[in-house]
């Protein structure tokens, strides 16, 4: 549902969101009227806030007369109201210093990048190293090596090649392996490697494939060929984020941290981010992972010299300072792109 607000309602919603971001306390109408110097009375502000609550943009905690923004309010704020603060010269120097001090090693650069993101935001910085599974699928070929042994050659559009030795339950002829390859190349055309893996899983669940033993075996072999590899994940700032009121529950924070380390979730993020350039913003339940209530992720892709794609971002409460964090993520992705082109 598209939300349309009057200029006054937009102004008051912006005031409530920014006041709550700053204080983490429910916002009263008198506070909005006084601190924002709006040319209206607290009573008018209160009426508008009641209307915003009816629209699902504000909520009233049981313990307070004030109101807090909902996920829907944060989304409206990010899409329509936020004024982005330029990255300061000091922040630019800090990002460049941390990213460059690691030398020429890519792992060192990515680790320092996550530290820079955490340091500048006081939230959690995350960097996911480029993965073959984020590449676009181009071609798969099976080569018979002997009885019940097949070499699977998987090629991405970036020119990356991955070889897998597969032990099969039965012996296949060269003609049968060619037929398998043709079937899979058509099935996975245009997908990322990880999307291809999901497509294979879906096809294996379809009953129709049970009637063709050869195609069923092709799916089983391709599943082995595109299985997930270990991901290099760099996460910093776990301690500092505990200072946020929302994350005072250490057990809850530990669950969130484990969730963001799960490779399947991170690959889903990679697939989402790689479709478009620029910063992507996930608020609360929009994040492609579980246990996400109360958290937001601001992420951007970066590209290496071999055109493989990685992910960097900042994880924090939905009550995060979007106006400053969004530019930091965007600027850092640009710096990382340039650095990795040199390596």
C-alpha positions as CSV (number, residue, x, y, z in Angstrom):
1,X,0.0,0.0,0.0
2,X,1.4,3.4,-1.0
3,X,1.3,5.9,1.8
4,X,0.6,9.5,0.9
5,X,1.1,12.1,3.6
6,X,0.5,15.8,3.8
7,X,3.6,18.1,4.1
8,X,2.8,18.6,7.8
9,X,2.4,14.8,8.4
10,X,5.7,14.2,6.6
11,X,7.4,16.8,8.8
12,X,6.1,15.4,12.0
13,X,6.9,11.8,11.0
14,X,10.4,12.8,10.2
15,X,10.7,14.5,13.6
16,X,9.5,11.5,15.4
17,X,11.8,9.1,13.6
18,X,14.9,11.3,14.1
19,X,14.1,12.0,17.7
20,X,13.7,8.3,18.4
21,X,16.9,7.5,16.5
22,X,18.7,10.0,18.7
23,X,17.2,9.0,22.1
24,X,15.8,5.5,21.8
25,X,12.9,6.8,24.0
26,X,9.2,7.0,23.0
27,X,8.6,10.4,21.5
28,X,5.9,12.7,23.0
29,X,4.0,15.3,21.0
30,X,5.3,18.1,23.2
31,X,8.9,17.0,22.5
32,X,8.3,17.1,18.8
33,X,6.6,20.6,18.9
34,X,9.3,22.0,21.2
35,X,12.5,20.6,19.8
36,X,11.5,20.8,16.1
37,X,10.1,24.3,16.5
38,X,7.1,23.4,14.4
39,X,4.5,26.2,13.9
40,X,1.8,24.1,15.5
41,X,0.6,23.3,19.0
42,X,1.4,20.1,20.8
43,X,-2.3,19.2,20.5
44,X,-2.1,19.5,16.7
45,X,1.1,17.4,16.7
46,X,-0.7,14.8,18.9
47,X,-3.6,14.6,16.5
48,X,-1.3,14.1,13.5
49,X,0.7,11.4,15.4
50,X,-2.6,9.6,16.1
51,X,-3.3,9.7,12.4
52,X,0.1,8.3,11.7
53,X,-0.5,5.5,14.2
54,X,-3.7,4.7,12.4
55,X,-1.7,4.4,9.2
56,X,0.7,1.9,10.8
57,X,3.6,4.3,10.9
58,X,3.8,4.8,14.6
59,X,3.1,2.6,17.6
60,X,2.4,3.3,21.3
61,X,4.3,1.2,23.8
62,X,2.2,0.2,26.8
63,X,4.6,1.9,29.2
64,X,4.6,5.3,27.7
65,X,2.4,8.0,26.3
66,X,4.9,8.6,23.6
67,X,5.2,6.9,20.2
68,X,7.9,5.0,18.4
69,X,8.3,4.4,14.6
70,X,7.4,1.1,13.0
71,X,9.3,-0.7,10.3
72,X,6.9,0.9,7.9
73,X,7.8,4.3,9.2
74,X,11.5,3.6,8.8
75,X,10.9,2.5,5.2
76,X,9.0,5.6,4.4
77,X,11.7,7.7,6.1
78,X,14.5,6.1,4.1
79,X,12.6,6.3,0.8
80,X,11.2,9.8,1.1
81,X,12.5,11.8,4.0
82,X,16.1,11.2,5.0
83,X,18.7,13.8,4.2
84,X,22.0,12.1,3.7
85,X,25.0,13.6,5.4
86,X,28.1,13.8,3.2
87,X,31.1,11.6,4.3
88,X,33.5,13.9,6.1
89,X,37.1,14.3,5.2
90,X,38.1,12.7,8.5
91,X,35.9,9.6,7.7
92,X,37.3,9.4,4.2
93,X,40.9,9.4,5.6
94,X,40.0,6.7,8.1
95,X,38.5,4.4,5.5
96,X,41.4,4.8,3.2
97,X,43.9,4.4,6.0
98,X,42.4,1.2,7.3
99,X,41.8,-0.4,3.8
100,X,45.3,0.4,2.6
101,X,47.3,-0.5,5.7
102,X,46.6,-4.2,5.1
103,X,48.9,-4.1,2.1
104,X,48.1,-5.9,-1.1
105,X,46.5,-9.1,0.3
106,X,42.7,-9.2,-0.5
107,X,41.8,-10.9,2.8
108,X,43.7,-8.3,4.8
109,X,41.9,-5.5,2.9
110,X,38.5,-7.0,3.5
111,X,39.2,-7.6,7.2
112,X,40.3,-4.0,7.6
113,X,37.2,-2.8,5.7
114,X,34.9,-4.5,8.1
115,X,36.8,-2.9,11.0
116,X,36.5,0.5,9.3
117,X,32.7,0.1,8.9
118,X,32.3,-0.9,12.5
119,X,34.5,1.9,13.8
120,X,32.8,4.6,11.9
121,X,29.3,3.5,12.6
122,X,29.6,2.1,16.1
123,X,27.5,-0.8,14.8
124,X,28.6,-4.1,13.2
125,X,30.6,-4.1,10.0
126,X,30.4,-7.1,7.7
127,X,32.3,-8.0,4.5
128,X,31.7,-11.2,2.5
129,X,34.5,-12.1,0.2
130,X,33.7,-12.6,-3.5
131,X,32.4,-16.1,-4.1
132,X,32.3,-18.3,-7.2
133,X,28.7,-19.1,-6.3
134,X,27.7,-15.5,-6.9
135,X,29.0,-15.7,-10.5
136,X,26.6,-16.1,-13.4
137,X,26.4,-19.7,-14.7
138,X,27.7,-20.2,-18.2
139,X,28.4,-23.9,-18.9
140,X,28.7,-27.3,-17.3
141,X,30.3,-30.3,-18.9
142,X,30.8,-33.9,-17.7
143,X,33.8,-36.0,-18.8
144,X,34.0,-39.7,-18.2
145,X,37.1,-40.6,-16.4
146,X,36.4,-44.3,-15.9
147,X,33.8,-46.6,-14.4
148,X,31.6,-44.6,-12.1
149,X,33.9,-41.6,-12.1
150,X,33.0,-38.3,-13.7
151,X,34.8,-34.9,-13.9
152,X,32.3,-32.0,-13.7
153,X,33.6,-28.8,-15.2
154,X,31.7,-25.7,-14.2
155,X,32.4,-22.4,-15.9
156,X,31.0,-19.0,-15.0
157,X,30.5,-16.0,-17.3
158,X,33.4,-14.3,-15.6
159,X,35.7,-17.1,-16.9
160,X,36.1,-18.8,-13.5
161,X,36.4,-22.5,-13.7
162,X,35.7,-25.1,-11.0
163,X,36.4,-28.8,-11.4
164,X,34.7,-31.4,-9.3
165,X,35.4,-35.2,-9.3
166,X,32.1,-37.0,-8.8
167,X,31.7,-40.7,-7.8
168,X,28.5,-42.0,-9.4
169,X,26.3,-45.0,-8.6
170,X,26.5,-46.3,-12.2
171,X,28.6,-46.0,-15.3
172,X,27.6,-43.5,-18.0
173,X,28.6,-43.3,-21.6
174,X,30.0,-40.2,-23.1
175,X,26.8,-39.7,-25.1
176,X,24.8,-39.9,-21.9
177,X,27.0,-37.3,-20.2
178,X,26.6,-34.9,-23.2
179,X,22.8,-35.2,-22.9
180,X,23.0,-34.5,-19.2
181,X,25.2,-31.4,-19.8
182,X,22.8,-30.1,-22.5
183,X,19.8,-30.5,-20.2
184,X,21.6,-28.7,-17.3
185,X,22.9,-25.9,-19.5
186,X,19.4,-25.1,-20.6
187,X,18.0,-25.4,-17.1
188,X,20.6,-23.1,-15.4
189,X,21.0,-20.5,-18.2
190,X,21.2,-17.0,-16.9
191,X,21.3,-17.9,-13.2
192,X,24.0,-17.3,-10.6
193,X,25.7,-20.5,-9.4
194,X,23.8,-20.4,-6.1
195,X,20.5,-19.7,-7.9
196,X,21.4,-22.7,-10.1
197,X,21.8,-24.8,-7.0
198,X,18.3,-23.8,-5.8
199,X,16.9,-24.5,-9.3
200,X,18.4,-28.0,-9.1
201,X,16.9,-28.6,-5.7
202,X,13.5,-27.6,-7.0
203,X,13.7,-29.8,-10.1
204,X,14.8,-32.8,-8.0
205,X,11.6,-32.4,-6.0
206,X,9.4,-32.4,-9.1
207,X,7.8,-35.8,-9.6
208,X,8.2,-35.6,-13.4
209,X,11.9,-36.2,-13.2
210,X,11.4,-39.6,-11.6
211,X,10.3,-40.9,-15.0
212,X,13.6,-40.1,-16.7
213,X,16.5,-41.8,-14.9
214,X,19.2,-40.1,-16.9
215,X,17.9,-36.6,-16.1
216,X,17.4,-37.5,-12.5
217,X,21.1,-38.6,-12.4
218,X,22.1,-35.4,-14.2
219,X,20.4,-33.3,-11.4
220,X,22.2,-35.4,-8.7
221,X,25.6,-34.9,-10.4
222,X,25.0,-31.1,-10.9
223,X,24.0,-30.8,-7.3
224,X,27.5,-32.1,-6.3
225,X,29.1,-29.8,-8.9
226,X,27.6,-26.6,-7.6
227,X,27.8,-27.4,-3.8
228,X,28.7,-24.4,-1.6
229,X,32.3,-23.7,-0.8
230,X,33.5,-22.1,2.4
231,X,32.9,-18.4,2.4
232,X,35.3,-15.8,3.9
233,X,33.3,-13.7,6.2
234,X,34.7,-10.8,8.1
235,X,32.6,-9.4,11.0
236,X,33.7,-6.7,13.4
237,X,32.0,-4.6,16.0
238,X,30.1,-7.3,17.9
239,X,31.1,-5.7,21.2
240,X,30.2,-2.1,20.4
241,X,26.8,-3.0,19.1
242,X,25.9,-4.4,22.5
243,X,25.9,-0.8,23.8
244,X,22.7,-0.2,21.8
245,X,19.6,-0.5,24.1
246,X,17.9,-2.9,21.6
247,X,20.8,-5.3,21.9
248,X,21.2,-5.4,25.7
249,X,20.0,-9.0,25.6
250,X,23.3,-10.8,24.9
251,X,21.5,-14.0,24.1
252,X,19.4,-12.3,21.4
253,X,22.5,-10.6,20.0
254,X,24.4,-13.9,19.8
255,X,21.5,-15.4,17.8
256,X,21.5,-12.5,15.4
257,X,25.3,-12.7,15.0
258,X,25.0,-16.5,14.2
259,X,22.3,-15.8,11.7
260,X,24.4,-13.3,9.8
261,X,27.2,-15.9,9.6
262,X,25.1,-18.5,8.0
263,X,26.4,-19.0,4.4
264,X,23.0,-19.6,2.8
265,X,21.7,-16.3,4.1
266,X,24.8,-14.4,3.0
267,X,24.6,-15.9,-0.5
268,X,21.0,-14.8,-0.7
269,X,22.1,-11.3,0.2
270,X,24.8,-11.5,-2.4
271,X,22.4,-12.6,-5.1
272,X,20.0,-9.8,-4.2
273,X,22.7,-7.1,-4.1
274,X,24.4,-8.1,-7.3
275,X,21.4,-7.4,-9.4
276,X,21.8,-3.6,-9.1
277,X,24.5,-1.1,-8.3
278,X,24.4,1.1,-5.2
279,X,23.3,0.7,-1.7
280,X,20.5,-1.7,-0.6
281,X,18.7,-1.1,2.6
282,X,16.9,-3.9,4.5
283,X,14.8,-3.0,7.5
284,X,13.7,-5.5,10.1
285,X,11.7,-8.3,8.4
286,X,12.9,-7.2,5.0
287,X,16.3,-8.8,5.7
288,X,16.6,-12.2,3.9
289,X,17.3,-14.0,7.1
290,X,15.6,-15.1,10.3
291,X,15.6,-13.5,13.7
292,X,15.7,-10.1,12.0
293,X,13.1,-8.2,14.1
294,X,14.6,-4.9,15.3
295,X,17.7,-4.9,13.0
296,X,18.6,-3.3,9.7
297,X,21.3,-4.0,7.2
298,X,22.7,-1.4,4.8
299,X,24.7,-3.2,2.2
300,X,26.5,-2.7,-1.2
301,X,28.2,-4.9,-3.6
302,X,31.9,-4.5,-4.7
303,X,33.7,-6.0,-7.6
304,X,37.2,-7.4,-8.0
305,X,39.5,-7.2,-10.9
306,X,38.3,-10.6,-12.1
307,X,34.7,-9.3,-11.9
308,X,33.7,-11.5,-9.0
309,X,31.2,-9.9,-6.6
310,X,31.4,-9.5,-2.8
311,X,29.3,-7.8,-0.2
312,X,29.9,-5.2,2.5
313,X,27.6,-3.6,4.9
314,X,26.6,-2.3,8.3
315,X,24.3,-4.2,10.7
316,X,22.5,-2.2,13.4
317,X,19.2,-1.6,15.0
318,X,16.2,-0.4,12.9
319,X,16.8,2.8,15.0
320,X,20.2,3.4,13.2
321,X,21.4,6.7,11.9
322,X,20.5,6.1,8.2
323,X,21.6,9.6,7.2
324,X,25.2,9.0,8.0
325,X,25.5,5.2,7.6
326,X,24.2,5.0,4.0
327,X,26.9,7.4,2.7
328,X,29.6,5.6,4.6
329,X,28.6,2.2,3.0
330,X,28.4,3.8,-0.4
331,X,31.8,5.5,-0.1
332,X,33.5,2.5,1.3
333,X,32.2,0.3,-1.5
334,X,33.7,2.8,-4.0
335,X,37.1,2.7,-2.2
336,X,37.1,-1.1,-2.1
337,X,36.2,-1.3,-5.8
338,X,39.2,0.8,-6.7
339,X,41.6,-1.0,-4.3
340,X,40.6,-4.5,-5.6
341,X,41.1,-3.4,-9.2
342,X,44.7,-2.8,-8.2
343,X,45.2,-6.3,-6.7
